[in-house]
């Protein structure tokens, strides 16, 4: 596998647990690497790490460049996989030209960016000017590191963001985002006699990145599950005991589960309705979600139930809550402009907590769709609050680093790269806010299924990613 040092570093990175907000181990790993290679390093208060390397001989007069990636990873696994992301290593495997995890996310987003930085930092043979390598923390759950990046921490005025996921595509803009968090307090009731309990399961969906994959017609497990619950409630006297669906705010929900009770006399009718609804849903999704599984199995009687008023409000609000693409860009072909993701439904002993996230290239549209989501849940009596949000990155088609990178790609691979904006959130928006005028571009190898256990990185594109980075560094102009 080429380039060998990049893949060796990536394999080492897979051995280090690095969930969002728990990056201590990977940061210490990188600090030890810097000290072993006699490189200067520093950290800011939030934990962002900067490792610096002098220019190679003959390139001392070039402009300084910062290469940037994030050290945390999305921790998603299939429900039947036993894996502790706080302690267990990721197990990469070869799969017909791709590297994937084993029932878990791989962490190529953005572990492959870290690996490229490490290979460049340790090499004594490459041609480049002064370098800084910035490793940010907690990108996946709120861009915390980029938010807290201190002014003056970087000296470079050119930034290569190594966190994109499509070979042949150069990104010069991204969407901004905001989270909308919903809370339903509830009271507990006891089950009545002559009841049956059932466990509903929605599994086998592809999930994926709530920015990159939101326009691909993938199912949302929370919406599928609630469709069943809402129809059951309309026809039968069901009661909800437990509901859990989805996981992370930036991932499309792949799995969802609920436990319900109902009078024993309606058992046969519920089964009949379940068979019809599940068949309809599978037929609707058969092209985009061939692996969808919907089951209803009898289970043990739960000890407590959610009060009926909260249950009704919850089902109605989840049904009405929008999910998916809200608008396409009128200016950039095939670019999603605005979207919203019904990310997760979690239940605690006293509350049901619903996480949603909204994205848009337009600040006003981002706020509008966040308010739309909030209004749905406020009508249902829930408590709603918005996160701080993060800015988008406005494209600059006259960017000098864009011209250098585009020429480098064309020269190396004899084809023109696409120049695009991305619907996902990149740290470039926040970094640009802290360092006005910094010239930025984002690119990477091909990664599919990010934020899901299907995540894979295409092996051949890693060599291209490496070659392009070296060619760009070689062609950075003089200061």
C-alpha positions in Angstrom: 0.0 0.0 0.0 1.4 3.3 -1.1 2.6 5.7 0.3 3.8 3.2 2.9 4.6 5.7 5.6 1.2 7.3 5.4 -0.5 3.9 5.8 1.8 2.9 8.6 1.0 6.1 10.5 -2.7 5.6 9.8 -2.5 2.1 11.3 -0.8 3.5 14.4 -3.5 6.1 14.7 -6.2 3.4 14.6 -4.7 1.9 17.8 -5.3 5.2 19.7 -8.8 5.8 21.0 -9.9 9.3 20.1 -13.6 9.9 20.6 -14.7 13.6 20.4 -14.1 15.4 23.7 -11.7 12.5 24.8 -8.7 13.4 22.6 -6.0 13.2 25.4 -4.5 9.9 24.2 -4.1 11.0 20.5 -2.7 14.4 21.6 -0.1 12.7 23.8 0.7 10.3 20.9 1.3 13.3 18.6 3.4 15.2 21.2 5.6 12.1 21.7 5.9 12.0 17.9 7.0 15.6 17.8 9.6 15.2 20.5 11.0 12.0 18.9 11.5 14.0 15.7 12.9 17.0 17.5 10.1 19.3 16.3 8.7 22.4 18.1 5.2 22.1 19.5 2.7 24.1 21.5 -0.9 23.7 22.7 -3.5 26.3 23.4 -6.0 26.3 26.3 -8.6 24.1 24.6 -6.1 21.5 23.5 -5.4 22.3 19.9 -1.8 21.2 19.0 0.6 23.0 16.6 3.8 21.2 15.5 6.2 23.3 13.4 8.9 22.3 11.0 11.5 24.5 9.4 11.8 24.9 5.6 14.0 22.4 3.7 17.2 23.6 2.1 16.6 26.1 -0.7 12.9 26.8 0.4 13.6 29.1 3.3 12.2 32.1 1.4 8.8 30.6 0.8 5.6 31.6 2.4 4.7 29.6 5.5 1.8 27.1 5.2 -0.3 25.4 7.8 -1.7 21.9 7.2 -4.8 21.3 9.3 -6.8 18.2 10.4 -8.9 17.3 13.4 -7.9 14.6 15.8 -11.3 13.3 17.0 -13.5 10.8 15.2 -17.1 9.9 15.0 -17.8 6.7 17.1 -20.6 4.7 15.5 -21.0 1.0 15.5 -23.6 -1.6 14.6 -25.8 -2.6 17.5 -24.5 -6.2 17.3 -20.8 -5.2 17.6 -19.1 -5.2 21.0 -16.7 -2.3 20.9 -15.6 0.3 23.5 -14.4 3.4 21.7 -12.9 4.7 24.9 -10.4 1.8 25.1 -10.5 -0.5 22.1 -8.5 0.1 18.9 -10.2 0.4 15.5 -9.7 -2.8 13.5 -9.0 -1.8 9.8 -9.5 -4.3 7.1 -8.9 -4.6 3.3 -12.0 -4.7 1.2 -11.6 -4.8 -2.6 -9.5 -1.6 -3.0 -10.8 0.0 0.1 -9.9 0.1 3.8 -12.8 -0.2 6.2 -13.5 -0.6 9.9 -14.8 -3.9 11.3 -18.4 -3.1 12.4 -17.4 0.4 13.4 -16.5 3.7 11.9 -12.9 3.7 10.5 -11.8 7.2 11.5 -10.3 8.0 8.2 -12.3 11.2 8.8 -9.8 12.7 9.6 -7.2 10.1 10.6 -5.8 10.1 7.1 -5.2 13.8 7.3 -3.2 13.3 10.5 -1.2 10.5 8.9 -0.2 12.7 5.9 0.8 15.4 8.3 3.0 13.0 10.3 4.7 11.6 7.2 5.5 15.2 6.0 6.8 16.2 9.4 9.1 13.3 9.8 10.6 13.3 6.3 14.0 14.9 5.6 13.7 14.5 1.8 10.7 16.6 0.9 10.7 20.1 -0.6 8.8 22.7 1.2 8.9 26.1 2.9 8.2 26.7 6.6 5.4 24.4 7.9 2.9 24.4 10.7 0.7 21.4 11.3 -2.5 22.2 13.2 -4.4 19.4 15.0 -7.7 20.6 16.3 -9.9 19.0 18.9 -13.6 18.1 19.0 -14.5 18.9 15.4 -17.2 16.3 15.1 -19.5 17.4 18.0 -19.3 21.2 17.7 -16.1 22.4 16.2 -14.9 23.2 19.7 -11.2 23.4 18.9 -11.8 25.8 15.9 -14.2 27.9 18.0 -11.5 28.4 20.7 -8.5 28.8 18.4 -6.6 31.8 19.7 -5.6 34.7 17.5 -1.8 34.7 17.1 -1.5 30.9 17.5 -0.8 30.5 13.8 1.7 32.5 11.8 0.9 31.1 8.4 -1.4 32.9 6.0 -2.1 29.9 3.8 -4.0 26.9 5.1 -4.5 23.4 3.6 -7.5 21.8 5.2 -7.0 18.0 4.8 -10.6 17.0 5.8 -12.5 16.6 2.5 -13.7 13.3 1.1 -13.7 13.3 -2.7 -10.6 12.9 -4.9 -10.6 15.3 -7.8 -12.7 17.9 -5.9 -11.2 21.1 -4.4 -13.4 22.9 -1.9 -13.4 26.6 -1.4 -16.5 27.1 0.7 -18.8 25.3 3.1 -22.1 25.5 4.9 -22.6 27.0 8.4 -24.5 25.1 10.9 -26.5 25.2 14.2 -27.9 22.6 16.6 -31.5 22.7 17.9 -32.0 20.7 21.1 -35.4 19.6 22.3 -36.5 18.3 25.7 -39.8 16.7 26.7 -40.1 16.1 30.5 -42.5 13.3 31.2 -44.2 11.5 34.1 -44.1 7.8 34.7 -47.2 5.6 34.8 -47.6 2.0 35.7 -48.8 -0.6 33.1 -52.3 -1.9 33.3 -53.3 -5.5 33.5 -54.2 -7.6 30.4 -51.5 -5.9 28.4 -48.9 -7.2 25.9 -45.5 -5.6 25.3 -43.7 -5.4 22.0 -40.2 -4.3 20.9 -40.0 -2.4 17.6 -36.7 -2.2 15.8 -35.6 -0.3 12.7 -32.1 -1.4 11.6 -30.0 -1.9 8.5 -30.2 1.7 7.1 -27.1 3.2 5.6 -27.0 6.4 7.7 -24.1 8.6 6.8 -22.9 12.2 7.1 -25.8 14.6 7.7 -24.1 17.1 5.3 -22.5 15.1 2.6 -25.2 12.4 2.4 -28.4 14.3 3.2 -29.4 14.6 -0.5 -29.0 10.9 -1.3 -32.5 9.8 -0.3 -31.4 7.7 2.7 -33.9 6.7 5.3 -33.9 8.2 8.8 -34.6 5.5 11.4 -36.2 8.0 13.8 -38.7 9.0 11.1 -39.4 5.3 10.1 -40.0 4.3 13.8 -42.2 7.2 14.6 -44.3 6.6 11.5 -45.1 3.1 13.0 -45.8 4.5 16.4 -48.0 7.4 15.2 -50.2 5.0 13.2 -50.4 2.5 16.1 -51.5 5.3 18.4 -54.2 6.3 15.9 -55.6 2.8 15.7 -55.0 1.3 19.1 -54.6 2.2 22.8 -50.8 1.8 22.8 -48.5 3.2 25.5 -44.8 4.0 25.0 -42.3 2.7 27.6 -39.0 3.4 25.9 -37.6 5.0 22.8 -34.0 5.4 21.5 -32.9 6.3 18.0 -29.9 7.6 16.3 -26.7 8.8 18.0 -24.7 11.8 16.8 -26.0 15.2 15.7 -24.0 15.0 12.5 -25.0 11.5 11.4 -28.2 10.4 9.8 -30.0 7.9 12.2 -29.4 4.3 11.1 -31.1 2.5 14.0 -34.1 3.2 16.3 -35.9 1.1 18.9 -39.1 1.5 21.0 -41.0 -0.6 23.6 -44.7 -0.3 23.6 -47.6 -1.9 25.5 -51.2 -2.4 24.3 -54.4 -4.3 25.3 -54.0 -8.0 24.6 -57.2 -8.1 22.6 -55.7 -5.9 19.8 -52.6 -8.0 19.3 -53.7 -9.6 16.1 -54.9 -6.3 14.6 -51.6 -4.6 15.5 -49.7 -7.4 13.8 -51.8 -7.0 10.7 -51.2 -3.2 10.6 -47.5 -3.7 11.3 -47.1 -6.1 8.4 -48.8 -3.6 6.0 -46.9 -0.5 7.2 -43.5 -2.2 7.2 -44.1 -3.7 3.7 -45.1 -0.2 2.4 -42.0 1.4 3.9 -39.7 -1.2 2.6 -41.2 -0.9 -0.8 -40.8 2.9 -0.7 -37.1 2.6 0.3 -36.1 -0.5 -1.6 -33.8 1.3 -4.1 -31.9 3.5 -1.6 -32.1 1.3 1.5 -32.1 -2.4 0.4 -30.8 -3.5 3.8 -33.7 -2.0 5.8 -35.1 -4.3 8.5 -38.2 -3.5 10.5 -39.3 -6.0 13.3 -41.9 -6.2 16.0 -41.3 -8.9 18.6 -43.1 -9.6 21.9 -41.0 -8.7 24.9 -41.1 -8.5 28.7 -43.6 -6.1 30.3 -41.8 -2.8 31.2 -42.0 -1.4 34.7 -43.0 2.2 33.7 -44.7 4.1 30.8 -44.5 7.6 29.6 -47.6 9.7 30.4 -50.1 9.7 27.6 -50.0 13.5 27.0 -46.3 13.6 26.5 -46.5 10.5 24.3 -49.0 12.1 22.0 -47.1 15.3 21.8 -43.9 13.5 21.1 -45.3 11.3 18.3 -47.0 14.3 16.6 -43.9 16.5 16.8 -41.6 13.8 15.5 -44.0 13.2 12.6 -44.1 16.9 11.8 -40.5 17.7 12.3 -38.8 18.2 8.9 -35.8 16.1 7.9 -33.6 16.3 4.8 -33.0 18.8 2.0 -34.9 22.1 2.4 -33.4 24.0 -0.6 -30.8 23.5 -3.3 -28.4 26.3 -4.3 -29.6 28.4 -7.3 -26.0 29.4 -8.0 -23.9 26.2 -7.7 -25.3 23.1 -9.5 -26.1 20.1 -7.3 -25.1 21.9 -4.1 -27.5 21.5 -1.2 -28.1 25.0 0.2 -30.2 24.3 3.3 -31.0 21.1 5.2 -32.0 19.7 8.6 -31.2 16.4 10.3 -33.4 14.7 12.9 -30.4 13.2 14.5 -31.3 11.4 17.7 -34.0 10.6 20.2 -32.7 9.7 23.7 -34.6 8.8 26.8 -33.5 9.4 30.4 -35.4 8.5 33.6 -37.2 11.9 33.5 -36.8 13.4 30.0 -36.8 12.6 26.3 -34.0 14.5 24.5 -34.1 15.1 20.8 -31.1 16.4 18.9 -31.4 18.1 15.5 -28.9 20.0 13.4 -29.4 22.5 10.6 -27.0 23.6 7.8 -27.0 26.3 5.2 -24.8 28.3 2.9 -26.9 31.3 3.9 -26.9 32.5 7.4 -30.5 33.7 7.2 -31.7 30.4 5.8 -29.8 28.5 8.5 -31.6 30.5 11.2 -34.9 30.2 9.4 -34.9 26.4 9.2 -33.7 26.2 12.9 -36.7 28.3 13.9 -38.9 26.1 11.8 -37.8 23.0 13.7 -38.1 24.8 17.0 -41.7 25.9 16.2 -42.8 22.3 15.7 -41.6 21.2 19.1 -42.8 24.4 20.9 -46.3 23.7 19.5 -46.0 20.3 21.2 -45.0 21.9 24.6 -41.4 20.9 24.6 -38.5 23.0 25.8 -36.2 24.1 22.9 -32.8 25.8 22.7 -30.4 26.6 19.9 -26.6 26.1 20.1 -24.3 28.9 19.2 -23.8 27.7 15.6 -20.8 28.2 13.4 -20.2 30.3 10.3 -19.9 29.2 6.7 -16.9 29.8 4.5 -17.6 32.1 1.6 -16.0 30.9 -1.6 -13.2 33.0 -3.2 -12.8 31.9 -6.8 -9.7 34.2 -7.2 -7.8 32.5 -4.3 -4.1 32.1 -5.0 -3.9 28.7 -3.2 -6.8 27.5 -5.3 -4.9 28.4 -8.5 -1.8 26.6 -7.2 -3.7 23.5 -6.2 -5.7 23.3 -9.4 -2.6 23.6 -11.5 -0.8 21.0 -9.4 -3.7 18.5 -9.8 -3.9 19.1 -13.5 -0.1 18.7 -13.9 0.0 15.5 -11.9 -3.1 13.7 -13.1 -3.8 15.2 -16.5 -7.3 16.2 -15.7 -9.0 19.3 -14.3 -10.3 19.0 -10.7 -13.8 20.2 -9.8 -13.9 23.4 -7.8 -16.8 23.3 -5.4 -18.4 24.4 -2.1 -19.5 21.6 0.3 -22.7 21.3 2.4 -20.8 19.8 5.3 -19.3 22.1 7.9 -15.5 22.6 7.8 -13.3 24.3 10.3 -12.2 26.8 7.6 -15.2 29.0 8.3 -14.2 29.5 12.0 -10.5 29.7 11.2 -11.2 32.4 8.6 -13.2 34.3 11.1 -10.2 34.3 13.6 -7.6 35.0 10.8 -9.3 37.3 8.3 -7.7 37.1 4.9 -6.1 33.7 5.4 -6.0 31.9 2.0 -7.6 28.4 2.4 -8.5 25.3 0.4 -9.8 21.9 1.4 -9.2 18.5 -0.3 -8.6 14.9 0.5 -8.9 11.3 -0.8 -12.1 9.5 -1.4 -14.0 8.5 1.7 -17.5 7.0 1.5 -19.9 6.3 4.4 -18.3 8.7 6.8 -20.0 8.8 10.3 -21.3 5.3 9.8 -19.9 1.7 10.2 -19.8 1.5 6.4 -17.0 4.2 6.3 -14.3 3.3 3.8 -11.3 5.0 2.2 -10.3 4.2 -1.3 -6.7 3.1 -1.3 -5.5 4.4 -4.7 -6.7 7.9 -3.9 -4.5 8.2 -0.8 -1.4 8.1 -3.1 -3.0 10.9 -5.1 -3.8 12.9 -1.9 -0.1 12.6 -0.9 1.3 13.5 -4.3 -1.0 16.5 -4.6 0.0 17.8 -1.1 3.7 17.5 -1.9 3.3 19.2 -5.3 1.3 22.1 -3.7 4.0 22.6 -1.0 6.7 22.6 -3.6 5.0 25.4 -5.5 4.2 27.8 -2.7 5.5 31.2 -3.8 8.2 33.2 -2.2 7.4 35.5 0.7 
